[in-house]
């Protein structure tokens, strides 16, 4: 349902969305800002797919800060089920209540109605996000959905379509203020079409060199223009290599901070070789780059500056 008070807090245009994200340190391209703007205005979940480290999760954190909303995060993993994601009954407390009821000769009817009430319900992330007692809609991040088992996606459909959860013993819990829902996937497997139909969709790729330099300027204040240009050019070239795990934006930022701690002014083969473990996370990738490949990439950058 439309929420006039909340809609007044939302960005009024795509340009406002771009500016709002930038004010929180997130450098977005216009396509991503457009789908974020539409997700907010249409009150639709937003599914972001892409390589790890491209800023998908950071969108949810940035939106929460930008809109002044609480962030509720559901980290997906293999074996995640309804009890871990939505709710579960506090069976230990229920058993204690049964024993107390037997002692006090409470009727079965009164006991049954009491056992399956809110006070015995443990709310997990999904139920917390649609709690009708909330006065402000939170940002709900369902992170790395592809890591969960496929049957888990069926649990999400009611939440994504109607912002509600049906609890057999209690009834239907429906959000008064629908949450802003961001789902992310690294595409280790395909997300089911039924989930995608309920969401807006955007593929988040690695940034181009210009935007990556803007990101460094935002996230690592004080980095010199020359060093930033060399870092970005090297990382961009590295992403064209055959590596097991390509470095993401987070690795670019962390490598830049590491180089600044080492008082590096420019990139040279030695400093690159000494710090590859900040940029690359697999030994096979590091070994390949230390075998002269990093020096070759650096030499190529000198003949083709960014």
C-alpha atoms as a printed R data frame, in Angstrom:
    type eleno elety resid chain resno      x       y       z
1   ATOM     1    CA   UNK     A     1  0.000   0.000   0.000
2   ATOM     2    CA   UNK     A     2  1.280   3.498  -0.754
3   ATOM     3    CA   UNK     A     3  2.912   5.226   2.170
4   ATOM     4    CA   UNK     A     4  2.847   8.979   1.662
5   ATOM     5    CA   UNK     A     5  5.118   9.785   4.581
6   ATOM     6    CA   UNK     A     6  7.740   7.340   3.355
7   ATOM     7    CA   UNK     A     7  7.427   8.314  -0.297
8   ATOM     8    CA   UNK     A     8  8.320  11.893   0.688
9   ATOM     9    CA   UNK     A     9 11.657  10.571   1.925
10  ATOM    10    CA   UNK     A    10 12.405   8.720  -1.306
11  ATOM    11    CA   UNK     A    11 14.426  10.311  -4.115
12  ATOM    12    CA   UNK     A    12 12.232  12.191  -6.551
13  ATOM    13    CA   UNK     A    13 14.185  11.338  -9.693
14  ATOM    14    CA   UNK     A    14 16.994   9.233 -11.083
15  ATOM    15    CA   UNK     A    15 19.352  12.174 -10.665
16  ATOM    16    CA   UNK     A    16 18.317  12.456  -7.012
17  ATOM    17    CA   UNK     A    17 19.024   8.751  -6.608
18  ATOM    18    CA   UNK     A    18 22.485   9.136  -8.144
19  ATOM    19    CA   UNK     A    19 23.209  12.097  -5.884
20  ATOM    20    CA   UNK     A    20 21.879  10.337  -2.782
21  ATOM    21    CA   UNK     A    21 24.006   7.252  -3.393
22  ATOM    22    CA   UNK     A    22 27.067   9.405  -4.089
23  ATOM    23    CA   UNK     A    23 26.522  11.336  -0.858
24  ATOM    24    CA   UNK     A    24 26.926   7.997   0.965
25  ATOM    25    CA   UNK     A    25 30.108   7.179  -0.961
26  ATOM    26    CA   UNK     A    26 28.528   4.828  -3.523
27  ATOM    27    CA   UNK     A    27 29.454   5.706  -7.112
28  ATOM    28    CA   UNK     A    28 26.668   4.283  -9.264
29  ATOM    29    CA   UNK     A    29 26.155   4.315 -13.002
30  ATOM    30    CA   UNK     A    30 22.879   5.643 -14.371
31  ATOM    31    CA   UNK     A    31 21.447   2.210 -15.227
32  ATOM    32    CA   UNK     A    32 21.819   0.977 -11.663
33  ATOM    33    CA   UNK     A    33 20.453   4.228 -10.247
34  ATOM    34    CA   UNK     A    34 17.449   3.911 -12.576
35  ATOM    35    CA   UNK     A    35 16.505   0.408 -11.407
36  ATOM    36    CA   UNK     A    36 17.025   1.409  -7.753
37  ATOM    37    CA   UNK     A    37 14.765   4.432  -8.261
38  ATOM    38    CA   UNK     A    38 12.084   2.262  -9.889
39  ATOM    39    CA   UNK     A    39 12.301  -0.383  -7.152
40  ATOM    40    CA   UNK     A    40 11.720   2.325  -4.530
41  ATOM    41    CA   UNK     A    41  8.858   3.976  -6.381
42  ATOM    42    CA   UNK     A    42  7.101   0.776  -7.447
43  ATOM    43    CA   UNK     A    43  7.726  -0.967  -4.108
44  ATOM    44    CA   UNK     A    44  9.181  -3.970  -5.893
45  ATOM    45    CA   UNK     A    45 12.024  -6.220  -4.703
46  ATOM    46    CA   UNK     A    46 15.267  -5.726  -6.587
47  ATOM    47    CA   UNK     A    47 17.425  -8.701  -7.600
48  ATOM    48    CA   UNK     A    48 21.070  -7.806  -8.244
49  ATOM    49    CA   UNK     A    49 23.238 -10.431  -9.921
50  ATOM    50    CA   UNK     A    50 26.899 -10.186 -10.796
51  ATOM    51    CA   UNK     A    51 30.433 -11.221  -9.974
52  ATOM    52    CA   UNK     A    52 31.478 -11.160  -6.309
53  ATOM    53    CA   UNK     A    53 32.927  -7.831  -5.249
54  ATOM    54    CA   UNK     A    54 30.977  -5.589  -7.606
55  ATOM    55    CA   UNK     A    55 29.056  -3.705  -4.902
56  ATOM    56    CA   UNK     A    56 25.745  -5.583  -4.807
57  ATOM    57    CA   UNK     A    57 25.577  -5.959  -1.037
58  ATOM    58    CA   UNK     A    58 26.816  -2.404  -0.555
59  ATOM    59    CA   UNK     A    59 23.713  -1.076  -2.361
60  ATOM    60    CA   UNK     A    60 21.498  -2.275   0.501
61  ATOM    61    CA   UNK     A    61 23.776  -0.767   3.146
62  ATOM    62    CA   UNK     A    62 23.928   2.495   1.220
63  ATOM    63    CA   UNK     A    63 20.151   2.682   0.780
64  ATOM    64    CA   UNK     A    64 19.616   2.098   4.498
65  ATOM    65    CA   UNK     A    65 21.982   4.963   5.332
66  ATOM    66    CA   UNK     A    66 20.632   7.203   2.580
67  ATOM    67    CA   UNK     A    67 16.997   6.771   3.645
68  ATOM    68    CA   UNK     A    68 17.609   6.544   7.387
69  ATOM    69    CA   UNK     A    69 16.132   3.031   7.581
70  ATOM    70    CA   UNK     A    70 17.217   0.039   9.668
71  ATOM    71    CA   UNK     A    71 19.014  -2.687   7.711
72  ATOM    72    CA   UNK     A    72 17.922  -6.292   8.244
73  ATOM    73    CA   UNK     A    73 20.244  -8.831   6.650
74  ATOM    74    CA   UNK     A    74 19.492 -12.453   5.830
75  ATOM    75    CA   UNK     A    75 22.737 -14.165   4.880
76  ATOM    76    CA   UNK     A    76 21.889 -17.216   2.795
77  ATOM    77    CA   UNK     A    77 23.732 -20.513   3.109
78  ATOM    78    CA   UNK     A    78 23.276 -24.158   2.173
79  ATOM    79    CA   UNK     A    79 20.599 -25.741   4.370
80  ATOM    80    CA   UNK     A    80 18.866 -22.455   5.228
81  ATOM    81    CA   UNK     A    81 15.208 -23.151   6.010
82  ATOM    82    CA   UNK     A    82 12.096 -21.384   7.250
83  ATOM    83    CA   UNK     A    83 13.193 -21.623  10.897
84  ATOM    84    CA   UNK     A    84 16.464 -19.893  10.134
85  ATOM    85    CA   UNK     A    85 15.040 -17.292   7.772
86  ATOM    86    CA   UNK     A    86 11.528 -16.441   8.968
87  ATOM    87    CA   UNK     A    87 10.447 -17.771  12.370
88  ATOM    88    CA   UNK     A    88 10.434 -20.674  14.785
89  ATOM    89    CA   UNK     A    89  8.495 -21.545  17.907
90  ATOM    90    CA   UNK     A    90 10.331 -21.443  21.226
91  ATOM    91    CA   UNK     A    91  9.705 -25.069  22.107
92  ATOM    92    CA   UNK     A    92 11.651 -24.960  25.352
93  ATOM    93    CA   UNK     A    93  9.566 -22.088  26.649
94  ATOM    94    CA   UNK     A    94  6.381 -23.788  25.444
95  ATOM    95    CA   UNK     A    95  7.257 -26.948  27.393
96  ATOM    96    CA   UNK     A    96  7.842 -24.868  30.506
97  ATOM    97    CA   UNK     A    97  4.451 -23.227  29.999
98  ATOM    98    CA   UNK     A    98  2.804 -26.647  29.692
99  ATOM    99    CA   UNK     A    99  4.308 -27.771  32.991
100 ATOM   100    CA   UNK     A   100  3.169 -24.589  34.716
101 ATOM   101    CA   UNK     A   101 -0.311 -25.009  33.241
102 ATOM   102    CA   UNK     A   102 -0.512 -28.583  34.539
103 ATOM   103    CA   UNK     A   103  0.469 -27.392  37.991
104 ATOM   104    CA   UNK     A   104 -2.156 -24.630  37.948
105 ATOM   105    CA   UNK     A   105 -4.881 -26.800  36.328
106 ATOM   106    CA   UNK     A   106 -5.224 -24.503  33.303
107 ATOM   107    CA   UNK     A   107 -7.713 -25.802  30.739
108 ATOM   108    CA   UNK     A   108 -6.417 -27.317  27.527
109 ATOM   109    CA   UNK     A   109 -8.302 -24.780  25.412
110 ATOM   110    CA   UNK     A   110 -6.754 -21.814  27.229
111 ATOM   111    CA   UNK     A   111 -3.337 -23.429  27.097
112 ATOM   112    CA   UNK     A   112 -3.555 -24.146  23.354
113 ATOM   113    CA   UNK     A   113 -4.460 -20.554  22.538
114 ATOM   114    CA   UNK     A   114 -1.611 -19.303  24.713
115 ATOM   115    CA   UNK     A   115  1.101 -21.622  23.407
116 ATOM   116    CA   UNK     A   116  0.873 -20.371  19.819
117 ATOM   117    CA   UNK     A   117  0.925 -16.665  20.515
118 ATOM   118    CA   UNK     A   118  3.462 -13.951  19.753
119 ATOM   119    CA   UNK     A   119  5.351 -14.358  23.007
120 ATOM   120    CA   UNK     A   120  6.460 -17.860  22.038
121 ATOM   121    CA   UNK     A   121  7.416 -16.866  18.492
122 ATOM   122    CA   UNK     A   122 11.062 -16.183  17.643
123 ATOM   123    CA   UNK     A   123 11.176 -13.845  14.659
124 ATOM   124    CA   UNK     A   124 14.021 -14.192  12.185
125 ATOM   125    CA   UNK     A   125 15.000 -11.746   9.448
126 ATOM   126    CA   UNK     A   126 12.016 -12.182   7.092
127 ATOM   127    CA   UNK     A   127  9.414 -11.884   9.835
128 ATOM   128    CA   UNK     A   128 11.252  -8.979  11.445
129 ATOM   129    CA   UNK     A   129 11.193  -7.103   8.134
130 ATOM   130    CA   UNK     A   130  7.415  -7.355   7.729
131 ATOM   131    CA   UNK     A   131  6.513  -6.841  11.398
132 ATOM   132    CA   UNK     A   132  3.225  -4.858  11.275
133 ATOM   133    CA   UNK     A   133  4.228  -3.043  14.459
134 ATOM   134    CA   UNK     A   134  7.062  -1.311  12.636
135 ATOM   135    CA   UNK     A   135  6.516   2.401  12.012
136 ATOM   136    CA   UNK     A   136  9.335   2.663   9.459
137 ATOM   137    CA   UNK     A   137  9.918   0.272   6.576
138 ATOM   138    CA   UNK     A   138 13.381  -1.318   6.871
139 ATOM   139    CA   UNK     A   139 15.756  -2.319   4.111
140 ATOM   140    CA   UNK     A   140 15.750  -6.124   3.874
141 ATOM   141    CA   UNK     A   141 18.911  -7.586   2.341
142 ATOM   142    CA   UNK     A   142 18.634 -11.216   1.223
143 ATOM   143    CA   UNK     A   143 22.298 -11.777   0.497
144 ATOM   144    CA   UNK     A   144 23.770 -14.438  -1.804
145 ATOM   145    CA   UNK     A   145 20.487 -16.186  -2.531
146 ATOM   146    CA   UNK     A   146 22.310 -18.573  -4.873
147 ATOM   147    CA   UNK     A   147 24.087 -20.123  -1.874
148 ATOM   148    CA   UNK     A   148 20.785 -21.363  -0.428
149 ATOM   149    CA   UNK     A   149 19.142 -24.560  -1.658
150 ATOM   150    CA   UNK     A   150 16.635 -24.178  -4.478
151 ATOM   151    CA   UNK     A   151 13.605 -25.266  -2.353
152 ATOM   152    CA   UNK     A   152 14.271 -22.321  -0.040
153 ATOM   153    CA   UNK     A   153 13.212 -19.936  -2.798
154 ATOM   154    CA   UNK     A   154  9.638 -21.212  -2.460
155 ATOM   155    CA   UNK     A   155  9.569 -19.772   1.081
156 ATOM   156    CA   UNK     A   156 10.371 -16.338  -0.331
157 ATOM   157    CA   UNK     A   157  7.574 -16.083  -2.873
158 ATOM   158    CA   UNK     A   158  4.869 -14.962  -0.435
159 ATOM   159    CA   UNK     A   159  7.189 -12.345   1.055
160 ATOM   160    CA   UNK     A   160  8.305 -11.008  -2.321
161 ATOM   161    CA   UNK     A   161  4.810 -10.884  -3.817
162 ATOM   162    CA   UNK     A   162  2.677  -9.692  -0.899
163 ATOM   163    CA   UNK     A   163  5.082  -8.739   1.903
164 ATOM   164    CA   UNK     A   164  3.459 -11.277   4.188
165 ATOM   165    CA   UNK     A   165  4.110 -14.638   5.834
166 ATOM   166    CA   UNK     A   166  1.444 -17.196   6.679
167 ATOM   167    CA   UNK     A   167  2.097 -18.976   9.974
168 ATOM   168    CA   UNK     A   168 -0.263 -21.986  10.202
169 ATOM   169    CA   UNK     A   169 -0.693 -21.791  13.991
170 ATOM   170    CA   UNK     A   170 -1.067 -18.017  14.113
171 ATOM   171    CA   UNK     A   171 -2.386 -16.714  10.808
172 ATOM   172    CA   UNK     A   172 -1.046 -14.290   8.230
173 ATOM   173    CA   UNK     A   173  1.421 -11.591   9.248
174 ATOM   174    CA   UNK     A   174  1.419  -8.747   6.715
175 ATOM   175    CA   UNK     A   175  3.597  -5.662   6.621
176 ATOM   176    CA   UNK     A   176  1.887  -2.330   7.157
177 ATOM   177    CA   UNK     A   177  4.977  -0.616   5.775
178 ATOM   178    CA   UNK     A   178  6.466  -2.930   3.095
179 ATOM   179    CA   UNK     A   179 10.243  -3.267   3.386
180 ATOM   180    CA   UNK     A   180 12.668  -2.229   0.684
181 ATOM   181    CA   UNK     A   181 13.930  -5.622  -0.488
182 ATOM   182    CA   UNK     A   182 17.327  -6.169  -2.109
183 ATOM   183    CA   UNK     A   183 18.323  -9.690  -3.166
184 ATOM   184    CA   UNK     A   184 21.838 -10.498  -4.359
185 ATOM   185    CA   UNK     A   185 23.220 -13.456  -6.259
186 ATOM   186    CA   UNK     A   186 26.739 -14.297  -7.436
187 ATOM   187    CA   UNK     A   187 25.118 -16.633  -9.978
188 ATOM   188    CA   UNK     A   188 26.790 -19.808  -8.808
189 ATOM   189    CA   UNK     A   189 23.437 -21.287  -9.854
190 ATOM   190    CA   UNK     A   190 20.368 -19.896 -11.576
191 ATOM   191    CA   UNK     A   191 17.725 -18.266  -9.409
192 ATOM   192    CA   UNK     A   192 14.247 -19.672 -10.154
193 ATOM   193    CA   UNK     A   193 12.036 -17.786 -12.595
194 ATOM   194    CA   UNK     A   194  9.281 -17.519  -9.973
195 ATOM   195    CA   UNK     A   195 11.591 -15.352  -7.848
196 ATOM   196    CA   UNK     A   196 12.737 -13.285 -10.818
197 ATOM   197    CA   UNK     A   197  9.150 -12.570 -11.895
198 ATOM   198    CA   UNK     A   198  8.491 -10.908  -8.545
199 ATOM   199    CA   UNK     A   199 11.554  -8.681  -8.752
200 ATOM   200    CA   UNK     A   200 13.104  -5.959 -10.821
201 ATOM   201    CA   UNK     A   201 16.457  -7.170 -12.140
202 ATOM   202    CA   UNK     A   202 19.879  -5.697 -12.785
203 ATOM   203    CA   UNK     A   203 23.245  -7.197 -13.631
204 ATOM   204    CA   UNK     A   204 26.027  -5.461 -11.690
205 ATOM   205    CA   UNK     A   205 29.282  -5.740 -13.604
206 ATOM   206    CA   UNK     A   206 32.768  -4.516 -12.842
207 ATOM   207    CA   UNK     A   207 33.054  -0.740 -13.235
208 ATOM   208    CA   UNK     A   208 34.898   0.842 -16.128
209 ATOM   209    CA   UNK     A   209 38.178   2.632 -15.412
210 ATOM   210    CA   UNK     A   210 36.646   6.081 -15.011
211 ATOM   211    CA   UNK     A   211 34.061   4.961 -12.465
212 ATOM   212    CA   UNK     A   212 36.593   2.865 -10.575
213 ATOM   213    CA   UNK     A   213 38.806   5.955 -10.221
214 ATOM   214    CA   UNK     A   214 35.778   7.851  -8.884
215 ATOM   215    CA   UNK     A   215 35.164   5.038  -6.394
216 ATOM   216    CA   UNK     A   216 38.761   5.244  -5.163
217 ATOM   217    CA   UNK     A   217 38.476   9.012  -4.789
218 ATOM   218    CA   UNK     A   218 35.353   8.491  -2.659
219 ATOM   219    CA   UNK     A   219 36.496   5.540  -0.567
220 ATOM   220    CA   UNK     A   220 40.221   6.243  -0.203
221 ATOM   221    CA   UNK     A   221 40.615  10.000   0.299
222 ATOM   222    CA   UNK     A   222 44.194  11.141  -0.110
223 ATOM   223    CA   UNK     A   223 45.261   8.717  -2.818
224 ATOM   224    CA   UNK     A   224 47.200  10.604  -5.465
225 ATOM   225    CA   UNK     A   225 45.772  10.869  -8.950
226 ATOM   226    CA   UNK     A   226 48.819   9.227 -10.533
227 ATOM   227    CA   UNK     A   227 48.813   6.253  -8.161
228 ATOM   228    CA   UNK     A   228 45.030   5.860  -8.441
229 ATOM   229    CA   UNK     A   229 45.250   5.840 -12.243
230 ATOM   230    CA   UNK     A   230 47.977   3.174 -12.171
231 ATOM   231    CA   UNK     A   231 46.098   1.027  -9.648
232 ATOM   232    CA   UNK     A   232 42.906   1.125 -11.674
233 ATOM   233    CA   UNK     A   233 44.707   0.433 -14.936
234 ATOM   234    CA   UNK     A   234 46.510  -2.557 -13.416
235 ATOM   235    CA   UNK     A   235 43.340  -3.996 -11.835
236 ATOM   236    CA   UNK     A   236 41.395  -3.506 -15.058
237 ATOM   237    CA   UNK     A   237 44.130  -5.370 -16.965
238 ATOM   238    CA   UNK     A   238 44.176  -8.073 -14.289
239 ATOM   239    CA   UNK     A   239 40.449  -8.681 -14.829
240 ATOM   240    CA   UNK     A   240 41.260  -9.585 -18.413
241 ATOM   241    CA   UNK     A   241 43.581 -12.376 -17.295
242 ATOM   242    CA   UNK     A   242 42.552 -15.989 -16.816
243 ATOM   243    CA   UNK     A   243 42.275 -16.067 -13.043
244 ATOM   244    CA   UNK     A   244 40.204 -18.260 -10.766
245 ATOM   245    CA   UNK     A   245 38.848 -15.234  -8.882
246 ATOM   246    CA   UNK     A   246 38.966 -11.772 -10.424
247 ATOM   247    CA   UNK     A   247 39.581  -8.905  -8.005
248 ATOM   248    CA   UNK     A   248 36.472  -6.923  -7.146
249 ATOM   249    CA   UNK     A   249 36.023  -3.303  -6.159
250 ATOM   250    CA   UNK     A   250 36.544  -4.184  -2.496
251 ATOM   251    CA   UNK     A   251 39.982  -5.626  -3.359
252 ATOM   252    CA   UNK     A   252 40.886  -2.517  -5.367
253 ATOM   253    CA   UNK     A   253 40.035  -0.339  -2.368
254 ATOM   254    CA   UNK     A   254 41.919  -2.553   0.093
255 ATOM   255    CA   UNK     A   255 44.989  -2.735  -2.183
256 ATOM   256    CA   UNK     A   256 45.016   1.040  -2.524
257 ATOM   257    CA   UNK     A   257 44.942   1.435   1.260
258 ATOM   258    CA   UNK     A   258 47.756  -1.096   1.608
259 ATOM   259    CA   UNK     A   259 49.903   0.700  -0.964
260 ATOM   260    CA   UNK     A   260 49.345   4.010   0.815
261 ATOM   261    CA   UNK     A   261 50.454   2.432   4.087
262 ATOM   262    CA   UNK     A   262 53.659   1.403   2.312
263 ATOM   263    CA   UNK     A   263 54.106   5.000   1.060
264 ATOM   264    CA   UNK     A   264 54.014   3.827  -2.544
265 ATOM   265    CA   UNK     A   265 53.969   6.686  -5.027
266 ATOM   266    CA   UNK     A   266 53.908   4.601  -8.198
267 ATOM   267    CA   UNK     A   267 53.516   0.928  -9.011
268 ATOM   268    CA   UNK     A   268 56.657  -1.076  -9.621
269 ATOM   269    CA   UNK     A   269 57.128  -4.836 -10.060
270 ATOM   270    CA   UNK     A   270 58.508  -5.330  -6.555
271 ATOM   271    CA   UNK     A   271 55.712  -3.586  -4.649
272 ATOM   272    CA   UNK     A   272 53.110  -5.367  -6.781
273 ATOM   273    CA   UNK     A   273 54.696  -8.770  -6.119
274 ATOM   274    CA   UNK     A   274 54.911  -8.056  -2.389
275 ATOM   275    CA   UNK     A   275 51.237  -7.070  -2.072
276 ATOM   276    CA   UNK     A   276 49.466  -9.459  -4.439
277 ATOM   277    CA   UNK     A   277 47.949 -11.255  -1.447
278 ATOM   278    CA   UNK     A   278 45.844  -8.157  -0.763
279 ATOM   279    CA   UNK     A   279 44.492  -8.120  -4.294
280 ATOM   280    CA   UNK     A   280 44.214 -11.843  -5.105
281 ATOM   281    CA   UNK     A   281 42.820 -14.498  -2.771
282 ATOM   282    CA   UNK     A   282 43.921 -17.771  -4.373
283 ATOM   283    CA   UNK     A   283 47.498 -19.067  -4.368
284 ATOM   284    CA   UNK     A   284 47.314 -20.278  -7.983
285 ATOM   285    CA   UNK     A   285 46.353 -16.766  -9.106
286 ATOM   286    CA   UNK     A   286 49.155 -15.206  -7.031
287 ATOM   287    CA   UNK     A   287 51.713 -17.695  -8.373
288 ATOM   288    CA   UNK     A   288 50.713 -16.923 -11.934
289 ATOM   289    CA   UNK     A   289 51.112 -13.196 -11.426
290 ATOM   290    CA   UNK     A   290 54.427 -13.592  -9.591
291 ATOM   291    CA   UNK     A   291 55.812 -15.578 -12.478
292 ATOM   292    CA   UNK     A   292 56.495 -12.418 -14.498
293 ATOM   293    CA   UNK     A   293 52.916 -11.814 -15.575
294 ATOM   294    CA   UNK     A   294 52.508  -8.839 -13.220
295 ATOM   295    CA   UNK     A   295 55.641  -7.203 -14.602
296 ATOM   296    CA   UNK     A   296 54.374  -7.759 -18.141
297 ATOM   297    CA   UNK     A   297 51.044  -6.095 -17.280
298 ATOM   298    CA   UNK     A   298 52.861  -3.152 -15.723
299 ATOM   299    CA   UNK     A   299 55.049  -2.770 -18.800
300 ATOM   300    CA   UNK     A   300 51.941  -2.772 -20.954
301 ATOM   301    CA   UNK     A   301 50.389  -0.018 -18.874
302 ATOM   302    CA   UNK     A   302 53.350   2.271 -19.468
303 ATOM   303    CA   UNK     A   303 52.821   2.058 -23.208
304 ATOM   304    CA   UNK     A   304 49.034   2.434 -22.924
305 ATOM   305    CA   UNK     A   305 48.280   4.851 -20.054
306 ATOM   306    CA   UNK     A   306 44.757   5.098 -18.675
